[in-house]
């Protein structure tokens, strides 16, 4: 038996939680502004990041518990995970508050872009470590080479 990392599952976890949920957190206040009063946006600016934080906390803990890593590395993953979701809580809050700021205020200078880039890089790096699934056992069919019964064929092809 060999072990390998399921890169597809790892990537799917990162895309699903790091792409879909932030998009929802950003889009809900826009929809609320169109169909509801200003008070709804103010309420969502507080409630939505907290709800998303709790959802991520619950789901992330389940993902890390199911990882095929050593108990020590899982502890490291939890540390990285808690840092990541705290950073994302700040990002979510700032993005929702951006709906209340004048256009262009969030990215007024090059330093603003740098700060956002650092926040996103910190978040994605921490989350990539936290969601690392570990190596899983993978069955590999093994045919041994028998020189008495074999001709010029090796199990993997011609010699």
Secondary structure per residue as TSV (DSSP state, phi and psi in degrees):
chain	resnum	aa	ss	phi	psi
A	1	X	-	360.0	139.9
A	2	X	E	-115.6	165.2
A	3	X	E	-119.5	150.5
A	4	X	E	-151.3	162.7
A	5	X	E	-93.3	132.6
A	6	X	-	-84.8	88.2
A	7	X	H	-64.7	-32.3
A	8	X	H	-63.3	-45.4
A	9	X	H	-65.5	-39.0
A	10	X	H	-62.7	-47.1
A	11	X	H	-64.8	-39.8
A	12	X	H	-62.3	-41.5
A	13	X	H	-61.1	-44.0
A	14	X	H	-66.0	-42.8
A	15	X	H	-68.6	-43.7
A	16	X	I	-64.5	-48.9
A	17	X	I	-84.7	-27.0
A	18	X	I	-101.5	-1.2
A	19	X	I	-120.4	-48.8
A	20	X	I	-73.6	-50.9
A	21	X	H	-64.5	-43.9
A	22	X	H	-61.7	-35.2
A	23	X	H	-63.8	-40.5
A	24	X	H	-64.6	-43.6
A	25	X	H	-61.2	-35.3
A	26	X	H	-79.5	-36.8
A	27	X	H	-80.2	-29.7
A	28	X	H	-58.9	-44.5
A	29	X	H	-62.6	-32.6
A	30	X	H	-64.1	-43.8
A	31	X	H	-65.9	-42.4
A	32	X	H	-61.9	-36.7
A	33	X	H	-65.3	-35.6
A	34	X	H	-74.6	-34.7
A	35	X	H	-109.4	-9.4
A	36	X	S	-133.0	-175.6
A	37	X	-	-81.6	170.6
A	38	X	H	-60.4	-32.4
A	39	X	H	-60.4	-32.0
A	40	X	H	-64.8	-39.9
A	41	X	H	-66.3	-41.5
A	42	X	H	-63.2	-41.7
A	43	X	H	-63.6	-44.8
A	44	X	H	-65.1	-30.4
A	45	X	H	-62.2	-25.9
A	46	X	H	-96.0	-48.3
A	47	X	H	-75.2	-39.1
A	48	X	H	-65.5	-47.3
A	49	X	H	-62.3	-34.8
A	50	X	H	-68.4	-44.2
A	51	X	H	-62.5	-43.2
A	52	X	H	-65.0	-38.5
A	53	X	H	-60.1	-47.4
A	54	X	H	-66.2	-39.1
A	55	X	H	-63.0	-45.8
A	56	X	H	-63.4	-40.0
A	57	X	H	-60.4	-48.8
A	58	X	H	-63.6	-51.1
A	59	X	H	-67.8	-40.9
A	60	X	H	-64.5	-39.8
A	61	X	H	-63.4	-38.9
A	62	X	H	-65.6	-40.7
A	63	X	H	-63.4	-45.6
A	64	X	H	-66.7	-39.4
A	65	X	H	-61.7	-29.4
A	66	X	H	-88.6	-5.7
A	67	X	S	-66.1	151.4
A	68	X	B	-94.1	53.6
A	69	X	S	-116.4	165.8
A	70	X	-	-68.7	157.2
A	71	X	H	-58.0	-36.9
A	72	X	H	-64.7	-44.1
A	73	X	H	-68.5	-33.0
A	74	X	H	-62.6	-36.7
A	75	X	H	-62.6	-41.3
A	76	X	H	-63.2	-41.5
A	77	X	H	-61.4	-40.5
A	78	X	H	-63.1	-39.6
A	79	X	H	-61.4	-48.7
A	80	X	H	-63.0	-38.0
A	81	X	H	-64.0	-45.5
A	82	X	H	-64.3	-39.2
A	83	X	H	-62.4	-44.9
A	84	X	H	-62.4	-46.6
A	85	X	H	-73.1	-25.6
A	86	X	H	-67.9	-43.9
A	87	X	H	-62.4	-41.6
A	88	X	H	-67.9	-32.4
A	89	X	H	-60.2	-42.6
A	90	X	H	-65.2	-42.8
A	91	X	H	-62.7	-46.9
A	92	X	H	-58.3	-45.5
A	93	X	H	-62.4	-43.6
A	94	X	H	-65.5	-38.3
A	95	X	H	-67.5	-36.6
A	96	X	H	-71.0	-39.7
A	97	X	H	-65.5	-25.1
A	98	X	G	-61.5	-24.4
A	99	X	G	-67.0	-22.5
A	100	X	G	-97.8	-8.0
A	101	X	S	-90.6	159.4
A	102	X	-	-62.9	150.3
A	103	X	T	-55.9	133.3
A	104	X	T	85.6	-5.2
A	105	X	S	-69.8	-30.8
A	106	X	T	-71.3	-32.5
A	107	X	T	-124.3	56.5
A	108	X	-	-75.4	-26.8
A	109	X	S	-139.5	173.6
A	110	X	H	-65.7	-30.9
A	111	X	H	-64.2	-36.4
A	112	X	H	-61.1	-43.4
A	113	X	H	-62.9	-39.7
A	114	X	H	-63.4	-43.5
A	115	X	H	-62.3	-45.1
A	116	X	H	-63.4	-40.6
A	117	X	H	-63.3	-41.7
A	118	X	H	-64.9	-43.4
A	119	X	H	-60.9	-46.6
A	120	X	H	-66.3	-40.3
A	121	X	H	-64.2	-42.6
A	122	X	H	-61.6	-45.9
A	123	X	H	-61.5	-51.5
A	124	X	H	-65.5	-37.1
A	125	X	H	-65.2	-47.5
A	126	X	H	-61.9	-42.2
A	127	X	H	-70.2	-34.5
A	128	X	H	-63.1	-40.9
A	129	X	H	-67.8	-44.3
A	130	X	H	-64.0	-35.5
A	131	X	T	-94.6	6.5
A	132	X	-	-58.3	121.1
A	133	X	-	-79.7	-15.0
A	134	X	B	83.5	175.1
A	135	X	E	-88.5	138.3
A	136	X	E	-113.4	153.9
A	137	X	E	-73.1	137.2
A	138	X	E	-130.9	121.1
A	139	X	-	-73.8	130.7
A	140	X	-	-121.7	127.7
A	141	X	-	-68.7	126.8
A	142	X	-	-117.3	120.0
A	143	X	-	-115.5	121.9
A	144	X	-	-81.5	149.7
A	145	X	-	-84.4	124.7
A	146	X	-	-113.6	108.9
A	147	X	T	-66.0	-20.4
A	148	X	T	-77.0	-32.4
A	149	X	T	-106.5	-7.6
A	150	X	-	-95.8	151.9
A	151	X	S	-102.0	-121.2
A	152	X	S	-94.0	15.1
A	153	X	E	-96.3	129.9
A	154	X	E	-106.4	149.4
A	155	X	T	-51.6	-28.1
A	156	X	T	-91.7	-4.7
A	157	X	E	145.6	-165.8
A	158	X	E	-78.0	144.2
A	159	X	-	-82.9	360.0
